[in-house]
Amino acid sequence: MTPLFGTAVQDYYLDLVRKNFTARKARLETLRTKEDAERYVAGVRAKIAKLFPFPAEKTPLDAQETGTLDFGSYVMHKIIYYSRPKYPVTGNLYLPKTTEKVPAVLFLCGHSGNGKASDVYQTCQRALAMKGYAVLAIDPVSQGERLQFLDFPDFKGNCCWEHNVMGKQLLLTGETMGAWRAWDAVRGLDYLLSRPEVDTTRVGLTGNSGGGTMTTFVNALEDRLTMAAPSCYITTWVHNVENELPADSEQMPPGTLAAGLEMGDFLIARAPRPLVVLGQSNDFFDPRGTRETYEEVRKVYRLLGAEDSIRLTIGHGDHGYSKENREAMYSLFNDTAKVAAPAAEPDDVKLSPEQEIYCAPEGQVRNLPVNKYIREFAAEKASGLAAARKPRTKRELCELMRNLLKLDEAFIPHYRVLRGRYTDKGFYSRFGLETEPDGRLMSVLKLKAKNTLYFHLPETKKIVLYIPHLDSQDELSEMSFPDDVTVYGLDIRGIGECTPSGCDQPEPRDFFNEYQFDYHYASLGLMFGKPYLSGKVKDILCAAELLARNGAEIEVQANGQGTIPALIAALLSGKITSLKLMNAPDSWDSMVRTPVPGYALSVLIPGVLAQTDLPELRKAIAEKLR
């Protein structure tokens, strides 16, 4: 079905993110004094700390060295440490040959398939070592030596897909991919600073793209750093949403926009720490936002009396850690750490083939005697949560769902009478439901009839309201119903005629793709602290209010992913008298335990497994099920 209202979801979230940006900008404009700036810094730092659910304690790193390479002026050590029990992180540690303590840099890689072995990243790491820095470069999970799905040959995704699959599994247990990624970096910093060669008063952090993301976040979370250089990430979330730009699970931390934050706050959180913001003129992370963020952060630095401690370099190329930007980073680090080396990058940086710098056997942690995958951690936690859950009454479950979803009250929505459709399998009268403020049409109700078009909703006593897997008209065209029943399909937000038409444009467009439109808008919902699923449930509840206004009995029938919002709506609404679920998932728990879960992010609720699961919801309305 053509998504005739394909911009509805985009416009809804764009309005929200612009309002957040405007409100935050107004707060920044009230800052007048050093004391104002200090209060703002402390406030955003505290908010950010709450967004990353770290482990309660640091466990032994159990670091081991598996080999060395001598490059003349420095030595590379092959390191494996455990950021969590049984969870290995592979890294290359570069140490200059000197008897003096040296400044240190933690290098965080972007989305390179080979992680730390990327030619550009090797160049940066080794140039820093040649300038006299100790450098630890670690592989992100799902990159380099830390691939997570090698045992599943049918899984064809790249590192971004792996991150997003694991992000779904973690989310259901109350954890986030961003926190897991940031914790790897925090523990890497622990290891780096434990080295006797390192001067712990001169510690830098840098990374590009996904590594720029983690540099931004860890910068805000860590008080041990003395300088930072995020590359090719900083813009604004307003620009990202305007530009319909998806990003990885770890790059969109749940609750961030609900807390009133923007990207710049992750830099402000550690002002006046010396900082260089790096971007590119032709970057998909919009450089207009890079400049805007730099200016607002610079204002805070200026109020703190440290305007000279923040710099900006926008390179003249595409997304990437270009030589120009690397040299801007070297310059800031040298000035801050009092290193006499020139900012210019050496011409004789020697690179190694990937296999030469492997830390794990055959270059994969799967070959280590001790290794545990994120999905195993998530499944283990899910088991613990299930064992600890106490049964809830129907009333308690209703209250729980309203709270978890931040659900608005249902109401009888205004509807638009849209033009009908004639098909060889029936006529479809169409009504656009305005279920969000300011007249936002978020769902389309379709009345199926044999040979009649309706321009207003007829008064009938028995109604079937069908909630589709992907498209109500396509699915209803293959179904039959008794003659005494009035049948409606409802394309809730994100489905059918309301399927987003924007974001990346591959062919074919795939609803369940781990990096396309449904994932993107579900991620935005999480950032606002109100799951995308909440709006889907609201659309059903409002449709039920509308159809029941004259006393009709409403049976909801739902298929596939539509069964989850339908189940929650049936739990909450007395207007829904019966419910039929087709092709429904067994549980949210099963999605955690499935190595590559097929269900979309848009039907998940953060941390729900600590509270309940789908079987308990079904049991609570057993009298409605048929």
C-alpha positions as CSV (number, residue, x, y, z in Angstrom):
1,M,0.0,0.0,0.0
2,T,1.3,3.5,-0.9
3,P,2.0,5.4,2.4
4,L,-0.2,8.4,1.6
5,F,0.5,9.7,5.1
6,G,4.2,8.7,5.0
7,T,5.3,11.9,6.7
8,A,3.0,11.7,9.7
9,V,5.5,10.0,12.1
10,Q,8.4,12.1,10.8
11,D,6.5,15.4,11.4
12,Y,5.4,14.3,14.8
13,Y,8.9,13.6,16.1
14,L,10.4,16.6,14.3
15,D,7.9,18.8,16.1
16,L,8.9,17.3,19.5
17,V,12.6,17.6,18.9
18,R,12.3,21.2,17.7
19,K,10.3,22.0,20.8
20,N,13.0,20.4,23.0
21,F,15.7,22.4,21.1
22,T,13.9,25.7,21.5
23,A,13.2,25.1,25.2
24,R,16.9,24.2,25.8
25,K,18.1,27.2,23.8
26,A,16.0,29.5,26.0
27,R,17.6,28.0,29.1
28,L,21.1,28.6,27.6
29,E,20.2,32.2,26.8
30,T,19.5,32.8,30.5
31,L,23.1,32.0,31.4
32,R,24.9,35.3,32.3
33,T,27.5,34.6,34.9
34,K,30.2,32.0,35.8
35,E,27.9,30.8,38.6
36,D,25.0,30.3,36.1
37,A,27.3,28.3,33.8
38,E,28.6,26.2,36.7
39,R,25.0,25.3,37.8
40,Y,24.1,24.4,34.2
41,V,27.3,22.2,33.9
42,A,26.5,20.4,37.1
43,G,22.8,19.9,36.1
44,V,23.5,18.3,32.7
45,R,26.3,16.2,34.1
46,A,23.9,14.7,36.7
47,K,21.2,14.1,34.1
48,I,23.6,12.3,31.8
49,A,24.9,10.1,34.5
50,K,21.4,8.7,35.0
51,L,21.0,7.8,31.4
52,F,23.8,5.1,31.4
53,P,22.9,2.1,33.6
54,F,26.5,1.0,34.5
55,P,27.2,-2.1,36.6
56,A,27.2,-1.5,40.4
57,E,30.9,-2.3,40.7
58,K,34.0,-2.8,38.7
59,T,35.1,-6.4,38.4
60,P,38.7,-7.5,37.9
61,L,40.0,-6.7,34.4
62,D,42.0,-10.0,34.2
63,A,44.2,-8.3,31.6
64,Q,46.6,-10.4,29.6
65,E,49.2,-9.6,27.0
66,T,49.3,-12.0,24.0
67,G,52.2,-10.5,22.0
68,T,54.2,-7.4,21.1
69,L,55.5,-5.7,18.0
70,D,58.5,-3.4,18.0
71,F,58.3,-0.3,15.8
72,G,61.6,1.3,16.8
73,S,60.5,4.3,18.8
74,Y,57.5,2.6,20.3
75,V,56.2,-0.9,21.1
76,M,52.7,-2.2,20.4
77,H,51.3,-4.6,23.0
78,K,48.4,-7.0,22.2
79,I,46.0,-6.7,25.1
80,I,42.8,-8.5,26.2
81,Y,40.9,-7.3,29.2
82,Y,37.5,-8.2,30.6
83,S,35.2,-5.2,31.0
84,R,32.7,-7.6,32.6
85,P,33.2,-11.1,33.8
86,K,33.7,-13.4,30.7
87,Y,33.3,-10.4,28.4
88,P,36.6,-9.8,26.6
89,V,37.7,-6.6,24.9
90,T,40.6,-6.7,22.5
91,G,43.0,-3.8,22.2
92,N,46.4,-2.6,21.0
93,L,48.5,-0.6,23.5
94,Y,51.2,1.6,22.1
95,L,54.0,2.6,24.5
96,P,56.8,5.0,23.5
97,K,60.3,3.9,24.4
98,T,61.2,6.2,27.3
99,T,61.9,6.0,31.0
100,E,59.6,9.0,31.7
101,K,55.9,8.8,32.4
102,V,54.0,9.8,29.2
103,P,50.6,11.3,28.5
104,A,47.9,8.8,27.5
105,V,45.1,8.6,24.9
106,L,42.2,6.2,24.8
107,F,41.3,5.7,21.1
108,L,37.7,4.7,20.3
109,C,37.0,3.3,16.8
110,G,34.2,4.2,14.5
111,H,32.1,1.7,12.5
112,S,35.0,0.1,10.7
113,G,34.4,-3.6,10.1
114,N,38.0,-4.4,11.2
115,G,37.9,-2.1,14.2
116,K,41.2,-0.9,15.4
117,A,43.0,-2.3,12.3
118,S,41.5,0.3,10.0
119,D,44.3,2.0,8.1
120,V,43.1,5.5,9.2
121,Y,42.8,4.5,12.8
122,Q,46.1,2.7,12.8
123,T,47.7,5.9,11.4
124,C,46.2,8.0,14.1
125,Q,47.1,5.6,16.9
126,R,50.7,5.2,15.8
127,A,51.2,8.9,15.0
128,L,50.2,9.7,18.6
129,A,52.7,7.0,19.8
130,M,55.4,8.6,17.7
131,K,54.7,11.9,19.4
132,G,55.2,10.4,22.8
133,Y,51.7,9.3,23.9
134,A,50.7,5.9,25.3
135,V,47.7,4.9,23.2
136,L,45.1,2.2,23.9
137,A,42.9,1.4,20.9
138,I,40.0,-1.0,21.5
139,D,37.8,-2.9,19.2
140,P,34.1,-2.0,19.6
141,V,31.8,-5.0,20.1
142,S,30.8,-6.5,16.8
143,Q,33.9,-5.1,15.1
144,G,37.4,-6.3,14.6
145,E,38.0,-9.3,16.8
146,R,34.7,-9.0,18.7
147,L,32.1,-10.3,16.2
148,Q,29.0,-11.6,17.9
149,F,27.1,-13.6,15.2
150,L,29.7,-15.7,13.5
151,D,27.8,-18.8,14.5
152,F,24.7,-17.6,12.5
153,P,25.7,-17.7,8.8
154,D,22.2,-16.6,7.8
155,F,22.7,-13.3,9.6
156,K,24.0,-11.0,6.9
157,G,24.2,-7.7,8.8
158,N,27.1,-5.5,9.4
159,C,28.4,-4.1,12.7
160,C,25.5,-1.5,12.8
161,W,23.0,-4.3,12.5
162,E,24.7,-6.3,15.2
163,H,24.6,-3.3,17.5
164,N,20.9,-2.8,16.9
165,V,20.0,-6.5,17.4
166,M,21.8,-6.6,20.7
167,G,20.3,-3.3,21.6
168,K,16.8,-4.8,21.4
169,Q,17.7,-7.7,23.6
170,L,19.3,-5.5,26.2
171,L,16.5,-3.0,26.2
172,L,13.9,-5.6,27.3
173,T,16.0,-6.3,30.4
174,G,16.4,-2.6,31.3
175,E,19.9,-2.1,29.8
176,T,21.1,-0.2,26.8
177,M,23.7,-0.7,24.1
178,G,25.1,2.8,24.8
179,A,25.9,1.9,28.4
180,W,27.6,-1.4,27.4
181,R,29.7,0.4,24.8
182,A,30.6,3.3,27.2
183,W,31.5,0.8,30.0
184,D,34.0,-1.0,27.7
185,A,35.7,2.4,27.3
186,V,35.6,3.2,31.0
187,R,37.2,-0.1,31.8
188,G,39.7,0.5,29.0
189,L,40.6,3.8,30.7
190,D,41.0,1.8,34.0
191,Y,43.5,-0.4,32.3
192,L,45.3,2.4,30.5
193,L,45.7,4.4,33.8
194,S,46.9,1.3,35.6
195,R,50.0,1.1,33.5
196,P,53.1,2.4,35.3
197,E,54.3,4.2,32.1
198,V,51.3,6.5,32.1
199,D,51.1,10.0,33.6
200,T,47.5,10.0,34.9
201,T,47.3,13.8,35.0
202,R,47.5,14.0,31.2
203,V,44.8,11.8,29.7
204,G,43.0,12.3,26.3
205,L,40.1,10.7,24.6
206,T,39.4,10.7,20.9
207,G,37.4,8.7,18.3
208,N,35.7,9.1,14.9
209,S,32.1,8.5,13.9
210,G,30.8,5.8,16.2
211,G,34.0,6.4,18.1
212,G,33.2,10.1,18.1
213,T,29.9,9.2,19.6
214,M,31.5,7.3,22.4
215,T,34.1,10.0,22.9
216,T,31.2,12.4,23.4
217,F,29.4,10.2,25.9
218,V,32.4,9.1,27.9
219,N,33.7,12.6,28.0
220,A,30.5,13.5,29.9
221,L,30.7,10.5,32.2
222,E,34.4,10.5,33.1
223,D,36.2,12.8,35.5
224,R,39.7,11.4,34.9
225,L,40.1,12.8,31.4
226,T,42.0,16.1,30.8
227,M,41.2,16.6,27.1
228,A,38.9,15.3,24.4
229,A,38.5,15.3,20.6
230,P,35.2,13.9,19.2
231,S,35.3,13.6,15.4
232,C,32.5,13.3,12.9
233,Y,29.6,12.9,15.3
234,I,28.8,16.3,16.9
235,T,25.9,18.1,15.2
236,T,22.4,18.4,16.8
237,W,19.6,15.9,17.2
238,V,17.4,18.5,15.6
239,H,19.5,18.3,12.4
240,N,19.5,14.5,12.6
241,V,15.7,14.3,12.8
242,E,15.2,17.0,10.1
243,N,17.6,15.0,7.9
244,E,15.8,11.7,8.7
245,L,19.2,10.2,9.7
246,P,19.1,6.9,11.6
247,A,22.0,6.1,13.9
248,D,23.0,3.0,15.9
249,S,21.4,1.9,19.1
250,E,24.3,3.1,21.2
251,Q,24.1,6.6,19.5
252,M,20.5,7.3,20.6
253,P,20.4,6.8,24.4
254,P,16.9,6.3,25.8
255,G,15.7,9.2,27.9
256,T,18.1,11.8,26.5
257,L,15.5,14.0,24.9
258,A,13.1,13.4,27.7
259,A,15.7,15.0,30.0
260,G,15.8,18.1,27.8
261,L,19.3,17.4,26.6
262,E,21.0,18.0,23.2
263,M,24.3,16.8,21.9
264,G,26.1,19.9,23.1
265,D,25.2,19.1,26.7
266,F,27.6,16.1,26.6
267,L,30.4,18.5,25.9
268,I,29.2,21.1,28.4
269,A,29.0,18.5,31.1
270,R,32.8,18.6,31.5
271,A,33.4,22.3,30.7
272,P,36.0,23.7,30.8
273,R,37.9,20.6,29.9
274,P,40.1,21.3,26.8
275,L,38.2,20.2,23.8
276,V,38.4,20.2,20.0
277,V,35.2,19.6,18.0
278,L,35.9,17.9,14.7
279,G,33.6,17.7,11.7
280,Q,33.6,17.5,7.9
281,S,32.1,19.9,5.3
282,N,30.4,17.0,3.5
283,D,29.4,14.9,6.5
284,F,26.0,13.2,6.9
285,F,26.3,14.4,10.5
286,D,25.3,17.9,9.5
287,P,28.2,20.4,9.9
288,R,25.6,23.2,10.3
289,G,24.7,21.6,13.6
290,T,28.4,21.1,14.4
291,R,29.0,24.8,14.2
292,E,25.8,25.6,16.2
293,T,26.8,23.2,18.9
294,Y,30.3,24.6,19.0
295,E,29.0,28.1,19.5
296,E,26.7,27.2,22.3
297,V,29.4,25.2,24.1
298,R,31.9,28.0,23.6
299,K,29.5,30.4,25.4
300,V,29.6,28.2,28.5
301,Y,33.4,28.0,28.2
302,R,33.5,31.8,27.9
303,L,31.4,32.3,31.1
304,L,33.8,29.9,32.8
305,G,36.8,32.0,31.7
306,A,38.1,29.3,29.4
307,E,37.1,30.3,25.9
308,D,40.6,29.4,24.7
309,S,40.1,25.8,25.8
310,I,37.6,24.9,23.1
311,R,38.4,24.7,19.4
312,L,36.6,23.8,16.2
313,T,37.9,22.2,13.0
314,I,35.6,21.5,10.0
315,G,37.6,19.5,7.5
316,H,37.1,19.9,3.7
317,G,36.0,16.4,2.9
318,D,33.6,13.5,3.6
319,H,32.8,11.7,6.8
320,G,36.1,10.4,8.3
321,Y,39.1,11.1,10.5
322,S,41.0,13.1,7.9
323,K,44.6,14.1,8.2
324,E,43.5,17.7,8.7
325,N,41.3,16.7,11.6
326,R,43.8,14.4,13.1
327,E,46.4,17.2,13.1
328,A,43.8,19.5,14.9
329,M,43.5,16.8,17.6
330,Y,47.3,16.4,17.9
331,S,47.6,20.2,18.3
332,L,45.1,20.4,21.1
333,F,46.5,17.4,22.9
334,N,50.1,18.6,22.6
335,D,49.2,22.1,23.9
336,T,47.2,20.6,26.8
337,A,49.6,17.9,27.8
338,K,52.7,20.1,27.2
339,V,54.1,17.8,24.6
340,A,56.8,19.4,22.4
341,A,56.1,17.3,19.3
342,P,54.8,19.1,16.2
343,A,51.2,18.9,15.3
344,A,52.0,17.8,11.8
345,E,51.5,14.0,11.2
346,P,54.6,12.1,10.5
347,D,55.0,10.9,6.9
348,D,56.6,7.6,7.9
349,V,53.8,6.0,9.9
350,K,54.1,2.2,9.4
351,L,50.8,0.3,9.1
352,S,50.3,-3.4,9.8
353,P,48.2,-6.0,8.1
354,E,45.1,-6.9,10.2
355,Q,46.4,-10.3,11.0
356,E,49.6,-9.0,12.5
357,I,47.9,-7.1,15.3
358,Y,45.4,-9.8,16.3
359,C,45.1,-10.2,20.1
360,A,42.8,-13.3,20.2
361,P,43.5,-16.7,18.5
362,E,42.7,-16.3,14.7
363,G,41.6,-12.8,15.4
364,Q,38.3,-13.6,17.1
365,V,37.2,-13.6,20.8
366,R,35.0,-16.7,20.0
367,N,38.3,-18.7,20.1
368,L,39.2,-17.6,23.6
369,P,38.7,-20.1,26.4
370,V,36.6,-17.5,28.2
371,N,34.0,-15.6,26.2
372,K,30.4,-14.7,26.7
373,Y,28.2,-12.9,24.1
374,I,25.8,-10.0,24.9
375,R,22.8,-12.1,24.0
376,E,23.9,-14.6,26.7
377,F,24.1,-11.9,29.3
378,A,20.7,-10.6,28.3
379,A,19.1,-14.1,28.4
380,E,20.7,-14.7,31.8
381,K,19.3,-11.5,33.2
382,A,15.9,-12.2,31.7
383,S,15.9,-15.5,33.6
384,G,16.7,-13.7,36.8
385,L,14.0,-11.1,36.2
386,A,11.4,-13.8,35.5
387,A,12.2,-15.6,38.7
388,A,11.9,-12.4,40.7
389,R,8.6,-11.2,39.2
390,K,5.5,-11.3,41.3
391,P,2.1,-11.9,39.8
392,R,0.0,-8.8,39.3
393,T,-3.7,-8.2,39.2
394,K,-5.5,-6.9,36.1
395,R,-5.7,-3.5,37.8
396,E,-2.0,-3.5,38.6
397,L,-1.2,-4.5,35.0
398,C,-3.3,-1.6,33.7
399,E,-1.5,0.9,35.9
400,L,1.9,-0.7,35.0
401,M,1.2,-0.4,31.2
402,R,0.1,3.2,31.5
403,N,3.2,4.1,33.4
404,L,5.7,2.1,31.2
405,L,4.2,3.6,28.1
406,K,3.7,7.1,29.4
407,L,0.3,6.6,27.8
408,D,-2.1,9.5,27.2
409,E,-5.8,9.2,28.0
410,A,-7.9,7.9,25.1
411,F,-10.5,10.2,23.6
412,I,-13.0,10.3,20.7
413,P,-10.8,11.7,17.9
414,H,-11.8,14.1,15.2
415,Y,-11.8,12.3,11.9
416,R,-11.3,13.4,8.3
417,V,-13.4,11.8,5.6
418,L,-10.8,10.7,3.1
419,R,-11.5,9.5,-0.5
420,G,-12.6,5.9,-0.7
421,R,-11.0,3.0,-2.6
422,Y,-12.7,0.7,-5.1
423,T,-11.0,-2.8,-5.5
424,D,-12.1,-6.1,-6.9
425,K,-12.1,-7.5,-3.4
426,G,-14.3,-4.8,-1.8
427,F,-14.8,-1.1,-1.2
428,Y,-12.8,0.7,1.4
429,S,-14.1,3.9,3.0
430,R,-11.3,5.8,4.6
431,F,-11.2,8.0,7.7
432,G,-8.2,9.8,9.0
433,L,-8.0,9.9,12.8
434,E,-6.4,12.9,14.5
435,T,-5.0,11.2,17.6
436,E,-2.3,13.8,18.5
437,P,-2.6,17.5,19.3
438,D,-2.7,20.2,16.7
439,G,-4.8,18.0,14.3
440,R,-2.1,15.5,13.6
441,L,-3.5,12.6,11.6
442,M,-1.6,9.5,12.9
443,S,-3.8,6.6,11.8
444,V,-6.3,5.7,9.1
445,L,-9.5,3.7,9.7
446,K,-10.9,1.7,6.8
447,L,-14.4,0.4,6.6
448,K,-14.5,-2.7,4.3
449,A,-17.8,-3.2,2.4
450,K,-18.8,-5.3,-0.6
451,N,-20.1,-2.5,-2.9
452,T,-20.7,0.7,-0.8
453,L,-18.7,3.7,0.1
454,Y,-19.5,5.5,3.4
455,F,-18.8,9.1,4.0
456,H,-19.6,8.9,7.7
457,L,-19.3,6.1,10.2
458,P,-22.5,4.0,10.1
459,E,-24.2,3.1,13.3
460,T,-23.8,-0.7,13.8
461,K,-24.0,-3.0,16.7
462,K,-21.2,-5.5,16.0
463,I,-17.8,-4.4,14.8
464,V,-14.5,-6.1,14.1
465,L,-11.6,-3.8,14.3
466,Y,-8.6,-5.3,12.6
467,I,-5.0,-4.4,13.6
468,P,-2.6,-5.5,10.8
469,H,0.9,-6.9,10.8
470,L,1.9,-4.4,8.1
471,D,-1.2,-3.1,6.1
472,S,-4.9,-3.4,6.9
473,Q,-6.3,-3.3,3.4
474,D,-3.8,-5.8,1.9
475,E,-4.5,-8.2,4.8
476,L,-8.3,-7.7,5.0
477,S,-8.6,-8.3,1.2
478,E,-7.7,-12.0,1.9
479,M,-10.1,-12.4,4.9
480,S,-13.8,-13.0,5.1
481,F,-16.3,-12.1,7.9
482,P,-20.0,-12.8,8.7
483,D,-22.5,-10.5,6.9
484,D,-23.9,-9.1,10.2
485,V,-20.5,-7.7,11.2
486,T,-19.1,-4.3,10.2
487,V,-15.4,-4.7,9.5
488,Y,-12.8,-1.9,10.0
489,G,-9.1,-2.1,9.5
490,L,-6.8,0.4,11.3
491,D,-3.5,1.5,10.0
492,I,-1.9,2.7,13.3
493,R,1.0,5.0,13.2
494,G,4.0,3.6,11.3
495,I,1.8,0.9,9.5
496,G,0.0,0.7,6.2
497,E,-0.9,4.1,4.8
498,C,1.0,5.7,7.8
499,T,4.2,3.8,7.0
500,P,7.1,6.4,7.0
501,S,8.2,7.2,3.5
502,G,11.5,8.8,4.5
503,C,14.8,7.8,6.0
504,D,17.3,5.8,4.0
505,Q,16.0,4.8,0.6
506,P,17.3,1.3,-0.3
507,E,15.4,-1.0,-2.6
508,P,13.4,-2.7,-1.4
509,R,12.4,-0.7,1.7
510,D,12.2,-3.2,4.6
511,F,10.1,-2.6,7.6
512,F,12.1,-5.0,9.7
513,N,15.5,-3.8,8.5
514,E,17.7,-3.1,11.6
515,Y,18.6,0.3,10.3
516,Q,15.6,1.7,8.4
517,F,12.6,3.8,9.1
518,D,10.8,1.8,11.8
519,Y,14.0,1.4,13.8
520,H,14.7,5.1,13.5
521,Y,11.4,6.3,14.8
522,A,11.3,3.7,17.6
523,S,14.7,5.0,18.7
524,L,13.4,8.5,18.8
525,G,10.5,7.4,20.9
526,L,12.9,5.8,23.4
527,M,15.0,9.0,23.5
528,F,11.8,10.9,24.4
529,G,11.1,8.4,27.2
530,K,7.8,7.4,25.5
531,P,8.1,4.2,23.4
532,Y,6.8,4.3,19.8
533,L,4.5,1.5,21.0
534,S,2.7,3.9,23.2
535,G,1.4,5.9,20.2
536,K,0.3,2.7,18.5
537,V,-1.7,1.6,21.6
538,K,-3.2,5.1,21.8
539,D,-4.3,4.9,18.2
540,I,-6.2,1.7,18.9
541,L,-7.8,3.1,22.1
542,C,-9.0,6.2,20.3
543,A,-10.4,4.2,17.4
544,A,-12.3,2.0,19.9
545,E,-13.7,5.1,21.6
546,L,-14.9,6.5,18.3
547,L,-16.5,3.2,17.1
548,A,-18.1,2.5,20.5
549,R,-19.7,5.9,20.9
550,N,-23.1,4.5,20.0
551,G,-22.8,1.4,22.1
552,A,-21.4,-1.0,19.5
553,E,-19.6,-4.2,20.6
554,I,-16.1,-4.2,19.4
555,E,-14.0,-7.3,18.7
556,V,-10.4,-6.5,18.0
557,Q,-8.6,-9.0,15.7
558,A,-4.9,-8.5,15.3
559,N,-2.1,-10.1,13.3
560,G,1.6,-10.5,13.8
561,Q,3.3,-7.5,15.4
562,G,-0.1,-5.8,15.6
563,T,-1.0,-8.3,18.3
564,I,1.2,-6.5,20.9
565,P,-0.5,-3.0,20.8
566,A,-3.8,-4.8,20.4
567,L,-3.3,-6.9,23.5
568,I,-2.4,-3.9,25.6
569,A,-5.3,-1.9,24.3
570,A,-7.7,-4.7,25.1
571,L,-6.3,-4.8,28.6
572,L,-6.9,-1.1,29.1
573,S,-10.2,-0.6,27.3
574,G,-13.6,-1.6,28.4
575,K,-14.9,-0.7,24.9
576,I,-13.1,-3.7,23.5
577,T,-15.3,-6.7,24.3
578,S,-13.3,-9.5,22.7
579,L,-9.9,-10.1,21.2
580,K,-8.5,-12.5,18.6
581,L,-4.7,-12.8,18.2
582,M,-3.2,-14.3,15.1
583,N,0.5,-15.1,14.7
584,A,1.3,-13.5,18.0
585,P,4.8,-13.8,19.6
586,D,4.9,-16.0,22.7
587,S,6.6,-13.5,24.9
588,W,9.0,-10.6,25.1
589,D,11.3,-13.0,26.9
590,S,11.4,-15.2,23.8
591,M,12.8,-12.2,21.8
592,V,15.7,-11.9,24.2
593,R,16.5,-15.6,23.9
594,T,16.2,-15.7,20.1
595,P,19.8,-14.9,18.8
596,V,18.4,-12.7,16.0
597,P,14.9,-11.7,17.0
598,G,12.6,-11.0,14.1
599,Y,10.4,-8.5,15.8
600,A,10.8,-4.7,15.4
601,L,12.1,-2.3,18.0
602,S,8.7,-0.6,17.8
603,V,6.9,-3.3,19.8
604,L,9.3,-3.3,22.7
605,I,9.1,-1.6,26.1
606,P,12.3,-0.7,28.0
607,G,12.8,-2.9,31.0
608,V,9.4,-4.6,30.7
609,L,10.8,-8.0,31.7
610,A,11.5,-6.7,35.2
611,Q,7.7,-6.2,35.6
612,T,5.7,-8.5,33.4
613,D,5.5,-10.3,30.1
614,L,2.9,-11.0,27.4
615,P,1.6,-14.3,28.8
616,E,0.6,-12.5,32.0
617,L,-1.2,-9.8,30.0
618,R,-3.1,-12.4,28.0
619,K,-4.0,-14.2,31.3
620,A,-5.4,-11.0,32.7
621,I,-8.0,-10.7,30.0
622,A,-8.6,-14.4,29.4
623,E,-12.3,-13.8,29.3
624,K,-11.9,-11.5,26.2
625,L,-9.7,-13.9,24.2
626,R,-11.2,-16.1,21.5
